[in-house]
Amino acid sequence: MKRIFNTEGPIKTHNHYHIDPLTRLDWEEMQFLIAQEKYFVVQAKPI
């Protein structure tokens, strides 16, 4: 099966293109946002 871009629902790594969320995080920026009390969500857990 050819992989596709998933726009909703869980990511199935064998069917959908994906990037590991931990490799795309900018930890310094996250610390800055936390210090400024700005909130964000890190989401997308492959199944």
C-alpha positions, -999 to 999 in steps of 0.1 A, spaced: 0 0 0 13 35 -9 17 59 21 -5 89 24 -7 121 45 -31 117 73 -50 148 84 -71 133 112 -71 104 136 -43 82 147 -11 78 126 -5 43 113 32 43 106 29 16 78 1 37 60 9 73 68 39 96 64 51 108 98 80 125 116 89 114 151 77 143 173 107 141 196 131 148 168 114 179 157 111 196 191 131 228 199 138 223 236 150 258 241 119 273 225 97 250 247 115 262 278 110 298 267 73 292 262 69 275 295 87 304 313 64 328 296 34 307 307 23 301 271 7 268 266 11 243 237 3 207 229 27 180 215 5 154 199 7 126 174 15 92 188 20 66 161 2 33 166 
